[in-house]
Amino acid sequence: MKLPFQIDLKDKVAVVTGAGGVLCAGFAKALAKCGAKVAVLDLNKVAADTVANEIIAEGGQALGVEANVLQVESLEKAKAIINEKLGTCDILINGAGGNNPKGTTTKDYLFKEDITDKKEGVVTLFDLDPKGIEFVFNLNFLGTLLPTQVFVKDMIGKKDAVILNTSSMNAFTPLTRIPAYSGAKAAVSNFTQWLAVHLSKVGVRVNAIAPGFFVSNQNRALLMKEDGTYTERAQKILAATPMERFGELEELIGTLLWLVDSNASGFVNGVVIPVDGGFSAYSGV
C-alpha cells in the first residue's frame, strides 16, 4: 500500500475493529506504516492474525486479537491483551459492521400485487424479520458503542486521543432494500456527533468516515456477477455516482490519516466525512 502522505504515529497504539475485512485491514496497514502499534481486532481470529502477520512482514508492529464487538467481556479481554503487549489505546477505529439478508427487502418498491398475489421469495416491508433488523442495528450501533465504552477508558486525558467511526452513504440518504443497515448507519453518524460533544472536555476527538461504494468481501456478490460484470444493482449505483466508478481502498486512506493526525485536524470534531465520488451530492438530475 502506498500512502498519500506520511504522518507520525510513533509510540501510538491503534485499535481497529473489524480489521479482518478488506477496508479495515487497509486502515490497520496504513496506521502501521505511520509507526503505530496496531491491534487488529476481528471476530475471526485467523483473519485478524493474517492481517497482523502481513503488517509484521512489512516491518510494522501488530497483534491479531479475537474480539466480539457485541460482548463487553470479549472486548475487556481483548483490551487486557492489548494493554499488556502493546500498551494503552490512543486511536480507536470502529470499523466492525455489516448487513444481513433478514433486514433486506428483495424489491425497491411495494406494489399492491405484492400483498394480494404474494409470490415466493419476494420480501417486502411486511416480511422483514425483527431479529434480522435487531442484529443489523446491534452490529453497527452497539458494535460502535461497546468498543468505545471499553477502550475510551485508556484515552481520557491523553494527548491527541482520537476515535474514528465508520458510517456510510446510507446515513445521508437511505438506499432501497436495506432499511436496517441505513437506519443503523444513521445512528452511527448521530452517535459520532453526540460522542464528540460528550468527550470534548476530556481531550478525545470523535469523527467518522462515510465511505461511498467500494467493492469488499461483504458486498462483492451484490455488485459483481461471477463473470466479473456488474449486477443491475451495481449499475444503478454507478449511474448515481458522478465519478462513474467504485472507490479504491487507497482513496479512503488520506481521509483516515487526516482525521487521526491532530496536527492536521486538531480542531475537527464531530464531523462525518463522505468519501463517495460525489454520490451524496448528486440529486439524479
GUTORGU-188302 format. One record per residue: residue in three letters; y, x, z of N, C-alpha, C, O, CB in turn. Coordinates in steps of 0.001 Angstrom, whole numbers, padded with zeros to 6 digits, always signed. Glycine has a CB too. Layout:
N
ALAYXZYXZYXZYXZYXZ/...
END
This chain:
285
MET-001199+000832+000000+000000+000000+000000+001255+000871+000000+001380+001791+000809+000002-000944+001218/LYS+002181+000576-000910+003446+001288-000972+004511+000469-000255+004748-000685-000612+003857+001568-002441/LEU+005153+001051+000749+006190+000347+001482+007494+000338+000685+007825+001330+000035+006405+000990+002860/PRO+008238-000771+000727+009519-000814+000018+010567+000095+000651+011466+000591-000029+010039-002235-000023/PHE+010443+000305+001951+011293+001233+002691+010593+001547+004013+009652+000853+004398+012733+000634+002931/GLN+011037+002559+004687+010383+003026+005906+011222+002670+007123+012446+002797+007090+010143+004543+005847/ILE+010582+002229+008191+011241+002064+009474+010440+002848+010506+009286+003199+010262+011363+000552+009869/ASP+011040+003120+011642+010395+003939+012665+009830+003067+013777+010580+002530+014592+011384+004958+013243/LEU+008509+002926+013809+007837+002160+014858+006964+003062+015740+006035+002592+016397+006983+001047+014235/LYS+007273+004345+015742+006504+005282+016562+006534+004858+018028+007582+004506+018571+007054+006714+016407/ASP+005366+004901+018651+005165+004544+020060+005227+003038+020315+005113+002607+021463+006202+005235+020911/LYS+005403+002236+019275+005386+000790+019439+003957+000271+019291+003177+000797+018496+006323+000111+018413/VAL+003622-000759+020057+002323-001413+019949+002527-002769+019293+003277-003604+019799+001639-001560+021347/ALA+001862-002983+018171+001967-004242+017430+000651-004997+017516-000415-004436+017261+002349-003986+015951/VAL+000728-006254+017871-000445-007137+017926-000329-008130+016779+000667-008845+016670-000551-007882+019315/VAL-001347-008174+015924-001328-009057+014751-002528-009994+014828-003671-009544+014748-001348-008233+013415/THR-002279-011290+014982-003389-012250+015000-003728-012676+013574-002881-012641+012681-003033-013491+015865/GLY-004975-013074+013380-005424-013455+012042-005443-012292+011072-005376-012480+009858-004546-014539+011497/ALA-005536-011083+011620-005360-009878+010794-006588-009505+009986-006572-008496+009281-004983-008721+011664/GLY-007658-010295+010070-008796-010072+009196-008582-010670+007821-009339-010382+006894-010042-010643+009812/GLY-007540-011516+007673-007236-012137+006389-006366-011254+005521-005851-010232+005974-006559-013464+006601/VAL-006205-011655+004268-005511-010824+003285-004071-010539+003681-003666-009378+003742-005542-011490+001930/LEU-003286-011587+003954-001870-011396+004206-001609-010653+005514-000810-009718+005554-001171-012730+004227/CYS-002281-011070+006573-002024-010444+007869-002634-009044+007959-002141-008206+008714-002573-011319+008988/ALA-003690-008785+007207-004191-007413+007106-003127-006536+006477-002939-005389+006881-005502-007353+006281/GLY-002427-007078+005485-001327-006343+004867-000211-006074+005858+000370-004988+005859-000784-007109+003676/PHE+000097-007054+006705+001113-006854+007737+000691-005719+008677+001486-004836+008997+001345-008164+008536/ALA-000564-005759+009109-001071-004745+010035-000983-003350+009418-000579-002397+010083-002525-005057+010430/LYS-001358-003236+008162-001337-001933+007494+000086-001419+007322+000333-000222+007467-002024-002022+006132/ALA+001024-002311+007016+002414-001903+006850+002994-001407+008166+003700-000399+008188+003252-003063+006309/LEU+002708-002094+009255+003211-001677+010564+002628-000321+010958+003317+000524+011529+002873-002734+011634/ALA+001351-000130+010643+000709+001154+010958+001335+002288+010159+001508+003390+010679-000800+001086+010677/LYS+001678+002030+008895+002307+003054+008069+003675+003469+008610+004171+004557+008317+002448+002555+006643/CYS+004267+002591+009396+005560+002908+010009+005404+003532+011396+006388+003757+012099+006414+001650+010107/GLY+004161+003807+011779+003925+004530+013016+003470+003713+014196+003205+004269+015261+005122+005218+013386/ALA+003370+002389+014038+002939+001551+015158+001451+001709+015424+000659+001975+014519+003267+000085+014883/LYS+001098+001537+016677-000310+001413+017063-000647-000078+016949-000054-000907+017639-000584+001978+018543/VAL-001590-000407+016086-001800-001808+015718-003105-002356+016279-004181-001796+016065-001789-001958+014206/ALA-002982-003464+017001-004152-004212+017440-004438-005286+016400-003646-006209+016208-003933-004839+018859/VAL-005569-005156+015739-005966-006076+014668-006834-007163+015291-008010-006940+015576-006734-005325+013511/LEU-006248-008340+015500-006959-009430+016153-007486-010426+015127-006781-010811+014195-006048-010136+017156/ASP-008723-010833+015314-009308-011853+014454-010493-012477+015174-011136-011832+016002-009742-011256+013084/LEU-010778-013733+014857-011952-014392+015424-013225-013695+014966-014220-013663+015690-011985-015877+015027/ASN-013186-013140+013767-014312-012404+013193-014152-010915+013514-013313-010240+012917-014401-012635+011647/LYS-014940-010410+014439-014816-009021+014875-015081-008045+013740-014432-007003+013655-015768-008745+016022/VAL-016028-008372+012870-016336-007491+011739-015117-007349+010844-014783-006247+010407-017535-008031+010929/ALA-014446-008480+010569-013247-008435+009733-012145-007625+010399-011450-006853+009738-012750-009850+009436/ALA-011983-007801+011713-010969-007042+012453-011259-005549+012403-010357-004743+012175-010903-007514+013910/ASP-012516-005184+012617-012902-003763+012598-012728-003162+011205-012333-002004+011068-014361-003595+013060/THR-013024-003949+010179-012883-003458+008806-011439-003061+008521-011182-001986+007981-013349-004524+007799/VAL-010498-003930+008885-009084-003646+008651-008632-002467+009506-007914-001590+009027-008223-004887+008953/ALA-009055-002446+010775-008681-001334+011656-009202-000005+011111-008491+001000+011129-009222-001570+013078/ASN-010426-000003+010634-011011+001231+010083-010284+001682+008816-010146+002881+008572-012502+001023+009779/GLU-009827+000742+008024-009055+001089+006822-007729+001746+007212-007280+002691+006564-008794-000173+005955/ILE-007117+001239+008267-005865+001829+008759-006110+003236+009274-005347+004157+008981-005249+000957+009872/ILE-007175+003397+010040-007508+004713+010608-007814+005716+009501-007427+006882+009579-008712+004602+011569/ALA-008511+005248+008473-008873+006127+007355-007633+006648+006628-007675+007706+006001-009782+005383+006369/GLU-006539+005908+006713-005296+006328+006077-004376+007073+007030-003215+007332+006715-004578+005131+005514/GLY-004910+007418+008211-004142+008219+009151-003380+007433+010194-002624+008013+010974-003199+009048+008414/GLY-003566+006113+010224-002864+005294+011205-003672+005099+012478-004813+005549+012582-002526+003952+010609/GLN-003064+004426+013438-003727+004098+014705-003962+002592+014762-003028+001806+014600-002875+004574+015931/ALA-005194+002200+014988-005511+000776+015003-006759+000527+015833-007582+001418+016049-005702+000244+013573/LEU-006872-000707+016288-008010-001132+017087-008377-002548+016692-007535-003444+016754-007701-001041+018601/GLY-009620-002767+016286-010103-004104+015986-010497-004817+017262-011252-004280+018073-011284-004049+015019/VAL-009991-006019+017442-010251-006767+018677-010611-008209+018324-009896-008869+017570-009013-006724+019632/GLU-011711-008683+018870-012087-010084+018676-011234-010970+019569-011078-010690+020758-013592-010301+018973/ALA-010683-012035+019003-009863-012945+019807-009826-014317+019162-009687-014449+017946-008433-012394+019978/ASN-009952-015332+019996-009816-016719+019571-008443-017201+020024-008188-017319+021222-010966-017621+020155/VAL-007557-017482+019063-006180-017835+019412-006072-019200+020073-004985-019585+020503-005314-017804+018179/LEU-007171-019943+020165-007165-021244+020822-007765-021196+022223-007928-022229+022872-007918-022245+019984/GLN-008090-019990+022683-008679-019840+024018-007917-018784+024801-007922-017607+024442-010178-019463+023923/VAL-007263-019211+025870-006458-018294+026676-007320-017179+027262-006890-016026+027313-005746-019055+027801/GLU-008530-017512+027705-009404-016483+028278-009715-015394+027259-009723-014210+027596-010706-017109+028786/SER-009969-015787+026028-010248-014821+024970-009026-013941+024709-009158-012732+024521-010673-015543+023680/LEU-007851-014541+024696-006623-013787+024467-006318-012841+025626-005866-011716+025413-005454-014741+024253/GLU-006564-013292+026834-006346-012426+028008-007299-011236+027983-006922-010117+028331-006535-013227+029320/LYS-008527-011488+027571-009498-010398+027444-009047-009402+026391-009139-008191+026594-010888-010946+027090/ALA-008558-009913+025262-008057-009040+024203-006861-008233+024694-006750-007041+024408-007672-009862+022964/LYS-005973-008881+025428-004785-008200+025955-005181-007052+026886-004579-005979+026840-003879-009201+026702/ALA-006184-007274+027725-006626-006229+028649-007149-005016+027875-006874-003875+028244-007717-006771+029599/ILE-007897-005263+026813-008420-004173+025980-007274-003408+025315-007260-002177+025295-009389-004726+024904/ILE-006324-004154+024779-005180-003534+024084-004343-002719+025061-003954-001590+024761-004300-004613+023401/ASN-004065-003289+026229-003262-002574+027218-003915-001269+027638-003240-000261+027844-003029-003447+028435/GLU-005240-001298+027763-005974-000108+028189-006001+000958+027094-005833+002144+027375-007401-000483+028587/LYS-006210+000540+025860-006457+001511+024791-005228+001863+023963-005148+002956+023402-007511+000987+023886/LEU-004270+000939+023883-003093+001198+023063-001787+001186+023851-000856+001926+023534-003017+000186+021966/GLY-001727+000346+024876-000501+000180+025644-000060-001281+025624-000784-002157+025150+000613+001086+025089/THR+001137-001524+026147+001639-002894+026209+002314-003290+024899+002814-002443+024157+002620-003051+027375/CYS+002316-004578+024636+002777-005111+023350+004297-005041+023206+005037-005425+024112+002315-006550+023189/ASP+004748-004543+022053+006166-004534+021687+006473-005531+020571+007551-006123+020529+006588-003133+021257/ILE+005503-005704+019668+005683-006548+018487+004486-007493+018397+003338-007049+018384+005825-005683+017178/LEU+004755-008788+018335+003684-009773+018177+003867-010492+016848+004897-011122+016608+003673-010791+019359/ILE+002864-010392+015991+002855-011117+014722+001841-012251+014844+000634-012011+014866+002508-010164+013511/ASN+002329-013474+014922+001445-014642+014997+001077-015066+013584+001792-015838+012945+002122-015821+015772/GLY-000049-014548+013109-000459-014810+011735-001617-015768+011583-001859-016269+010485-000810-013551+011090/ALA-002342-016037+012664-003520-016916+012565-003093-018333+012200-002085-018833+012699-004316-016925+013897/GLY-003860-018971+011333-003574-020341+010929-004467-020744+009776-005364-019998+009383-002101-020498+010543/GLY-004221-021926+009234-005031-022380+008110-005127-023887+008056-004579-024596+008900-006411-021785+008187/ASN-005832-024360+007053-006002-025794+006835-007466-026156+007010-008306-025287+007245-005499-026209+005428/ASN-007771-027452+006894-009140-027934+006994-009296-029142+006074-008413-029999+006034-009503-028297+008469/PRO-010400-029227+005335-010589-030370+004421-010500-031730+005116-010154-032728+004484-011932-030255+003734/LYS-010807-031770+006404-010775-033047+007115-009350-033533+007377-009143-034674+007791-011520-032923+008428/GLY-008370-032658+007132-006977-033072+007257-006308-033185+005906-005084-033091+005812-006214-032101+008128/THR-007095-033386+004846-006590-033330+003482-007023-034562+002688-008176-034984+002779-007074-032053+002787/THR-006109-035138+001914-006468-036231+001010-006902-035652-000337-006629-034491-000642-005274-037218+000828/THR-007569-036462-001124-008035-035994-002438-007060-036352-003554-007188-035856-004673-009406-036583-002749/LYS-006085-037212-003255-005136-037652-004270-003704-037493-003765-003450-037537-002561-005405-039115-004663/ASP-002778-037307-004697-001373-037174-004325-000795-038495-003822-000001-038517-002882-000563-036670-005512/TYR-001199-039585-004453-000603-040893-004177-001668-041921-003819-002814-041828-004259+000205-041376-005383/LEU-001270-042903-003012-002129-044037-002689-001832-045182-003650-000676-045554-003852-001928-044487-001217/PHE-002887-045734-004237-002761-046910-005102-003551-048068-004494-004474-047855-003707-003262-046598-006547/LYS-003182-049290-004864-003842-050469-004294-005349-050433-004511-006123-050813-003632-003265-051742-004902/GLU-005760-049969-005701-007194-049971-006006-007980-049000-005115-009198-049120-004980-007411-049612-007473/ASP-007270-048037-004509-007957-047133-003594-008441-047876-002351-009351-047426-001654-007033-045979-003194/ILE-007820-049011-002091-008202-049819-000934-009142-050950-001355-010151-051208-000697-006948-050395-000240/THR-008800-051618-002457-009589-052780-002885-010871-052394-003604-011855-053133-003574-008761-053659-003786/ASP-010858-051233-004250-012035-050782-005002-012356-049347-004593-012244-048409-005382-011793-050881-006551/LYS-012753-049214-003348-012961-047894-002761-014054-047127-003498-015164-047626-003682-013319-048023-001281/LYS-013721-045894-003921-014671-045055-004622-015140-043924-003730-014385-043395-002914-014059-044503-005901/GLU-016386-043569-003900-016974-042499-003101-016248-041174-003387-015976-040826-004536-018497-042368-003399/GLY-015954-040467-002322-015323-039160-002469-013818-039177-002460-013193-038120-002370-015773-038539-003711/VAL-013206-040364-002551-011749-040477-002511-011298-040556-001057-011751-041418-000303-011259-041722-003313/VAL-010408-039654-000673-009891-039609+000688-008404-039942+000651-007617-039241+000015-010139-038213+001343/THR-008029-041016+001337-006625-041419+001420-006144-041273+002859-006860-040779+003731-006434-042882+000921/LEU-004929-041711+003076-004358-041724+004427-005311-042340+005435-005436-041858+006561-003042-042485+004438/PHE-005986-043413+005022-006812-044171+005955-008143-043493+006269-008850-043904+007189-007070-045540+005400/ASP-008481-042465+005513-009756-041775+005716-009610-040449+006460-010605-039789+006758-010416-041531+004385/LEU-008392-040067+006753-008182-038779+007424-008850-038780+008795-008732-039739+009558-006671-038475+007565/ASP-009537-037712+009088-010297-037572+010329-009367-037083+011443-008822-035984+011342-011494-036591+010138/PRO-009176-037872+012501-008296-037427+013590-008693-036061+014157-007833-035271+014545-008302-038455+014706/LYS-009983-035791+014201-010437-034499+014710-010029-033368+013767-009692-032269+014208-011961-034504+014903/GLY-010063-033652+012462-009624-032658+011494-008138-032390+011609-007701-031241+011542-009960-033107+010090/ILE-007351-033459+011784-005911-033317+011980-005642-032501+013238-004805-031598+013239-005228-034703+012073/GLU-006352-032827+014296-006187-032124+015571-006511-030638+015425-005797-029788+015957-007083-032756+016650/PHE-007580-030332+014709-007975-028936+014520-006879-028148+013812-006550-027033+014216-009280-028853+013722/VAL-006310-028735+012744-005283-028036+011977-004027-027829+012824-003434-026751+012805-004940-028819+010696/PHE-003624-028859+013565-002457-028707+014435-002701-027653+015495-001837-026818+015763-002103-030035+015094/ASN-003861-027691+016089-004173-026716+017134-004188-025294+016591-003606-024388+017187-005516-027038+017773/LEU-004858-025101+015453-004983-023759+014896-003619-023157+014587-003374-021984+014870-005839-023788+013636/ASN-002739-023955+014009-001442-023426+013586-000406-023409+014703+000292-022411+014878-000918-024233+012436/PHE-000296-024489+015455+000726-024533+016501+000258-023904+017811+000892-022984+018326+001142-025962+016750/LEU-000858-024408+018347-001363-023792+019574-001776-022342+019322-001687-021500+020216-002554-024594+020128/GLY-002228-022058+018094-002595-020691+017731-001400-019767+017646-001564-018552+017530-003323-020684+016420/THR-000208-020318+017702+001020-019541+017823+001518-019538+019265+001946-018507+019782+002101-020097+016888/LEU+001457-020689+019898+001926-020829+021282+001120-019983+022268+001697-019256+023076+001865-022286+021701/LEU-000205-020073+022205-001038-019408+023216-000947-017878+023154-000784-017251+024200-002486-019833+023047/PRO-001045-017248+021966-000850-015794+021936+000538-015382+022436+000691-014329+023055-001059-015273+020519/THR+001535-016208+022168+002880-015911+022658+002898-015935+024175+003451-015032+024803+003904-016914+022095/GLN+002300-016957+024772+002258-017034+026232+001586-015808+026845+002010-015313+027890+001527-018297+026670/VAL+000544-015329+026192-000218-014203+026742+000515-012882+026548+000661-012114+027499-001598-014129+026092/PHE+000976-012605+025334+001497-011275+025031+002979-011095+025354+003437-009965+025523+001273-010977+023589/VAL+003735-012189+025441+005150-012035+025749+005362-011506+027161+006435-010990+027476+005871-013360+025577/LYS+004361-011629+028001+004461-011070+029357+004687-009567+029314+005362-009009+030179+003193-011384+030165/ASP+004119-008912+028302+004313-007467+028115+005716-007144+027616+006212-006037+027824+003280-006918+027133/MET+006350-008101+026964+007542-007826+026169+008857-008067+026893+009893-007532+026499+007513-008651+024947/ILE+008821-008866+027945+010046-009251+028644+010743-008020+029217+010155-007237+029963+009733-010260+029766/GLY+012004-007876+028850+012806-006757+029348+012646-005475+028568+013327-004492+028861+012468-006497+030755/LYS+011759-005453+027576+011580-004253+026764+012686-004134+025731+013295-005131+025344+010214-004267+026076/LYS+012938-002934+025295+013911-002712+024229+013271-003029+022875+012174-002560+022573+014438-001249+024258/ASP+013954-003811+022083+013553-004115+020705+012251-004906+020604+011522-004756+019624+013411-002838+019931/ALA+011945-005737+021583+010741-006568+021512+010950-007692+020496+012013-008310+020446+010389-007153+022912/VAL+009920-007943+019691+010045-008891+018580+008789-009747+018446+007669-009245+018542+010316-008145+017264/ILE+008991-011035+018223+007906-011942+017836+008209-012435+016428+009333-012835+016125+007759-013148+018849/LEU+007198-012402+015575+007336-012912+014211+006231-013928+013962+005047-013588+013963+007278-011753+013162/ASN+006629-015179+013748+005668-016242+013475+005482-016421+011963+006279-015935+011160+006132-017567+014122/THR+004422-017121+011602+004140-017380+010193+004245-018869+009925+003394-019651+010349+002742-016852+009798/SER+005285-019246+009224+005484-020636+008824+004980-020799+007395+004040-020114+006989+006988-021055+008941/SER+005590-021692+006633+005111-021974+005285+006159-022780+004522+007058-023371+005120+003765-022735+005328/MET+006033-022796+003200+006862-023670+002381+006690-025131+002778+007623-025926+002657+006526-023487+000907/ASN+005516-025477+003244+005242-026862+003650+006118-027317+004803+006307-028515+005009+003790-027012+004037/ALA+006651-026367+005555+007506-026715+006679+008858-027241+006212+009505-028003+006931+007701-025511+007583/PHE+009293-026845+005014+010560-027308+004457+010392-028657+003760+011120-029610+004036+011122-026273+003477/THR+009432-028715+002865+009107-029947+002144+007590-030046+002067+006952-029161+001496+009756-029971+000707/PRO+006993-031096+002622+005530-031170+002639+004941-031280+001248+005449-032016+000402+005078-032343+003469/LEU+003873-030548+001019+003128-030701-000219+002272-031957-000149+001940-032435+000937+002255-029461-000492/THR+001918-032487-001313+000992-033613-001336-000383-033155-000839-000737-031981-000940+000890-034213-002768/ARG-001127-034085-000313-002541-033938+000078-002765-033255+001426-003829-033439+002017-003264-033164-000971/ILE-001822-032484+001933-002112-031697+003141-001138-032030+004281-000367-031173+004715-002046-030192+002820/PRO-001180-033278+004760-000220-033693+005787-000384-032946+007105+000604-032657+007780-000351-035168+006036/ALA-001608-032636+007473-001829-031952+008752-001247-030542+008730-000560-030133+009666-003328-031896+009076/TYR-001525-029808+007667-001034-028436+007557+000486-028413+007452+001139-027585+008087-001661-027735+006343/SER+001054-029316+006655+002508-029365+006506+003178-029664+007844+004151-029011+008219+002908-030423+005464/GLY+002650-030654+008559+003220-031012+009856+003079-029897+010873+003984-029660+011674+002564-032262+010383/ALA+001948-029213+010843+001711-028128+011793+002658-026959+011549+003182-026374+012496+000262-027653+011705/LYS+002878-026617+010281+003789-025516+009980+005239-025896+010275+006034-025038+010658+003646-025096+008518/ALA+005593-027175+010102+006922-027621+010523+007088-027426+012027+008165-027059+012497+007148-029105+010144/ALA+006025-027670+012770+006068-027452+014217+006249-025975+014542+006956-025634+015490+004789-027982+014877/VAL+005616-025090+013763+005775-023652+013979+007227-023228+013744+007775-022434+014508+004830-022860+013052/SER+007847-023756+012691+009247-023427+012419+010152-023905+013550+011038-023175+013994+009695-024048+011090/ASN+009928-025123+014012+010723-025668+015100+010520-024864+016377+011474-024581+017102+010369-027132+015336/PHE+009277-024500+016645+008962-023700+017831+009618-022326+017760+010054-021791+018779+007445-023548+017986/THR+009691-021758+016568+010348-020466+016387+011804-020536+016834+012290-019644+017530+010263-020019+014920/GLN+012491-021591+016435+013885-021757+016835+013992-021966+018340+014828-021357+019008+014523-022937+016088/TRP+013136-022834+018859+013162-023098+020302+012897-021833+021101+013598-021539+022070+012132-024166+020667/LEU+011877-021087+020686+011475-019893+021419+012551-018813+021373+012749-018086+022346+010170-019350+020858/ALA+013244-018709+020243+014319-017725+020124+015396-017978+021171+015921-017040+021772+014929-017760+018716/VAL+015720-019241+021385+016711-019591+022406+016141-019341+023806+016807-018765+024665+017148-021072+022256/HIS+014917-019778+024016+014303-019686+025345+014172-018245+025825+014321-017974+027016+012934-020342+025331/LEU+013894-017317+024906+013670-015919+025281+014901-015037+025080+014831-013819+025244+012521-015358+024486/SER+016012-015648+024730+017200-014861+024384+017769-014072+025551+018447-013068+025334+018262-015763+023842/LYS+017514-014496+026777+018066-013797+027945+017163-012689+028467+017544-011952+029376+018327-014782+029052/VAL+015959-012566+027892+015034-011529+028365+014754-010489+027282+013818-009698+027398+013718-012163+028826/GLY+015571-010496+026233+015529-009415+025262+014473-009507+024183+014151-008499+023554+015344-008179+025963/VAL+013921-010699+023948+012888-010843+022924+013443-011676+021762+013833-012828+021953+011602-011505+023517/ARG+013478-011095+020569+013897-011832+019380+012691-012550+018766+011565-012054+018826+014554-010878+018343/VAL+012940-013720+018176+011869-014507+017575+012331-015043+016219+013345-015734+016129+011445-015673+018514/ASN+011587-014720+015181+011875-015223+013839+010559-015586+013161+009486-015436+013746+012664-014169+012997/ALA+010650-016060+011934+009432-016423+011193+009606-016129+009709+010709-016184+009166+009088-017917+011401/ILE+008495-015817+009078+008417-015733+007629+007752-017015+007124+006765-017481+007692+007624-014454+007170/ALA+008305-017573+006055+007693-018743+005411+007256-018341+004008+008035-018460+003062+008690-019960+005362/PRO+006020-017866+003859+005559-017461+002525+005472-018654+001583+005133-019769+001981+004193-016771+002618/GLY+005788-018383+000328+005510-019362-000710+004039-019287-001063+003188-019372-000177+006393-019127-001960/PHE+003727-019133-002317+002331-019215-002743+001790-017845-003132+002216-017230-004110+002188-020183-003915/PHE+000853-017405-002340+000167-016136-002522-001318-016439-002572-001797-017279-001810+000511-015114-001378/VAL-002043-015792-003431-003486-016013-003524-004172-015248-002394-004045-014028-002292-004038-015564-004919/SER-004897-015975-001550-005606-015370-000425-007040-015882-000404-007430-016696-001241-004891-015680+000921/ASN-007814-015403+000550-009204-015861+000652-009278-017360+000953-010198-018048+000508-009945-015071+001742/GLN-008301-017856+001712-008330-019259+002119-008044-020210+000965-008635-021286+000888-007331-019493+003225/ASN-007139-019821+000063-006733-020775-000967-007217-020421-002369-006881-021108-003334-005248-020887-000979/ARG-008003-019354-002486-008409-018891-003812-009122-019988-004611-008841-020178-005795-009316-017674-003681/ALA-010034-020699-003970-010787-021740-004672-009896-022910-005073-010183-023614-006040-011931-022238-003800/LEU-008812-023112-004322-007881-024189-004635-007021-023847-005851-006613-024732-006603-006991-024482-003430/LEU-006752-022553-006034-005815-022122-007071-006487-021568-008324-005927-021646-009417-004900-021087-006512/MET-007682-021011-008166-008323-020310-009281-009691-020905-009586-010476-021167-008675-008458-018815-008969/LYS-009973-021116-010865-011305-021516-011288-012220-020295-011323-011750-019160-011234-011258-022204-012672/GLU-013510-020527-011451-014464-019423-011459-014231-018464-012615-014551-017279-012517-015872-019958-011522/ASP-013673-018971-013712-013421-018103-014866-012084-017370-014781-011696-016662-015710-013466-018919-016135/GLY-011379-017546-013653-010130-016828-013444-008886-017564-013899-007775-017087-013671-010193-015541-014135/THR-009045-018723-014543-007889-019504-014973-007383-020354-013807-008082-020546-012812-008250-020401-016190/TYR-006152-020860-013950-005548-021625-012884-006059-023061-012847-006332-023658-013889-004051-021614-013032/THR-006186-023606-011650-006529-025013-011479-005299-025874-011777-004190-025361-011929-007060-025284-010040/GLU-005513-027176-011856-004396-028104-012063-003389-027978-010921-002179-028027-011144-004908-029563-012171/ARG-003894-027816-009703-003015-027662-008528-002149-026416-008669-000950-026453-008392-003850-027583-007225/ALA-002751-025322-009096-002012-024075-009274-000941-024220-010345+000164-023698-010200-002966-022938-009637/GLN-001266-024922-011411-000305-025111-012498+000897-025917-012031+002022-025656-012457-000971-025806-013686/LYS+000668-026897-011156+001775-027686-010624+002659-026823-009719+003883-026947-009737+001242-028910-009850/ILE+002035-025956-008935+002801-025056-008068+003676-024122-008898+004856-023933-008602+001856-024238-007168/LEU+003092-023546-009928+003840-022610-010760+004980-023313-011489+006038-022721-011705+002909-021933-011768/ALA+004773-024566-011868+005823-025323-012536+006999-025592-011607+008125-025785-012066+005267-026635-013065/ALA+006742-025606-010298+007791-025850-009306+008341-024554-008703+009178-024589-007802+007255-026740-008198/THR+007871-023429-009200+008348-022123-008736+009181-021495-009847+008623-021096-010869+007153-021186-008332/PRO+010495-021396-009679+011340-020883-010757+010901-019533-011315+011105-019273-012500+012739-020772-010273/MET+010310-018672-010502+009863-017370-010996+008530-017450-011728+008066-016458-012289+009751-016394-009850/GLU+007908-018639-011723+006717-018962-012525+005547-018018-012301+004851-017650-013248+007072-018955-013978/ARG+005328-017626-011058+004170-016791-010725+003893-016901-009237+004720-017405-008477+004407-015307-011132/PHE+002721-016424-008824+002403-016318-007414+002967-015013-006874+003185-014058-007620+000879-016399-007183/GLY+003200-014986-005570+003711-013781-004950+002634-012724-004788+001439-013020-004797+004316-014106-003615/GLU+003080-011494-004641+002195-010376-004345+002377-009993-002878+003483-010066-002342+002484-009159-005287/LEU+001299-009591-002244+001339-009242-000831+002503-008306-000509+003205-008504+000482+000027-008600-000419/GLU+002704-007298-001337+003740-006307-001072+005125-006937-001001+006039-006365-000407+003718-005233-002141/GLU+005285-008121-001607+006591-008768-001622+006923-009462-000303+008046-009931-000115+006651-009767-002746/LEU+005966-009529+000600+006227-010015+001953+006623-008887+002904+007241-009128+003941+005004-010734+002492/ILE+006267-007671+002547+006380-006552+003481+007831-006203+003791+008155-005875+004933+005672-005335+002921/GLY+008701-006268+002799+010100-005948+003056+010714-006866+004099+011445-006407+004977+010895-006027+001776/THR+010424-008155+004013+010939-009119+004992+010336-008858+006363+011033-008922+007376+010640-010563+004546/LEU+009041-008564+006395+008380-008221+007656+009074-007036+008330+009438-007113+009503+006893-007896+007414/LEU+009252-005958+007598+009823-004746+008186+011269-004968+008613+011690-004478+009661+009743-003584+007194/TRP+012021-005695+007815+013412-006000+008171+013476-006765+009489+014296-006448+010351+014092-006816+007051/LEU+012615-007772+009650+012678-008613+010835+012173-007924+012101+012622-008259+013197+011891-009858+010602/VAL+011250-006969+011974+010759-006295+013180+011612-005084+013551+011459-004543+014647+009315-005861+012982/ASP+012499-004650+012670+013341-003482+012927+014677-003934+013514+015505-004507+012805+013564-002662+011626/SER+014885-003681+014784+016113-004117+015442+017341-003381+014932+018459-003872+015087+015994-003928+016930/ASN+017158-002217+014329+018291-001527+013725+018819-002285+012516+020010-002229+012207+017897-000113+013323/ALA+017925-002994+011835+018312-003724+010628+018636-005181+010899+019502-005754+010238+017216-003640+009604/SER+017952-005795+011867+018088-007246+012075+018275-007591+013552+017824-008642+014008+016857-007978+011526/GLY+018941-006707+014297+019077-006902+015734+019828-008155+016142+019687-008611+017276+019752-005738+016316/PHE+020636-008733+015230+021387-009956+015543+020817-011151+014791+021441-012211+014730+022876-009778+015198/VAL+019621-010975+014217+018934-012074+013523+017928-012678+014493+016998-012001+014931+018223-011577+012202/ASN+018114-013944+014826+017282-014562+015857+017163-016057+015587+018166-016745+015401+017869-014307+017269/GLY+015926-016555+015568+015704-017984+015400+015763-018476+013965+016061-019644+013719+016692-018722+016193/VAL+015479-017584+013009+015535-017991+011602+014131-018026+010993+013209-017362+011466+016442-017032+010798/VAL+014003-018816+009938+012762-018899+009168+013109-018491+007738+013851-019189+007047+012121-020356+009225/ILE+012569-017363+007306+012944-016782+006014+011927-017162+004935+010764-016771+005031+013056-015246+006124/PRO+012341-017920+003906+011422-018201+002796+011234-016963+001916+012196-016265+001595+011946-019379+001947/VAL+010000-016706+001537+009686-015677+000542+008823-016385-000494+007595-016354-000418+008942-014399+001183/ASP+009479-017026-001467+008797-018073-002222+009128-018143-003709+008759-019113-004372+009107-019366-001617/GLY+009807-017151-004239+010115-017196-005658+011025-018329-006081+011059-018699-007254+008872-017285-006414/GLY+011774-018892-005116+012693-019981-005421+012122-021377-005250+012805-022359-005545+013168-019834-006796/PHE+010864-021491-004772+010210-022789-004653+011030-023762-003798+011220-024918-004176+008817-022618-004056/SER+011510-023291-002652+012218-024183-001730+013604-024555-002224+014212-025493-001707+012327-023540-000373/ALA+014117-023834-003221+015444-024116-003754+015411-025044-004961+016455-025536-005388+016125-022831-004127/TYR+014237-025286-005511+014104-025998-006781+013854-027483-006548+012914-027855-005846+012967-025397-007618/SER+014703-028338-007140+014552-029779-006982+013593-030391-007985+013191-031545-007838+015885-030443-007101/GLY+013222-029625-009006+012343-030143-010048+013080-030604-011283+012460-030947-012290+011538-031269-009514/VAL+014404-030614-011214+015210-030974-012391+016346-029969-012555+017145-030086-013485+015777-032424-012261/
END
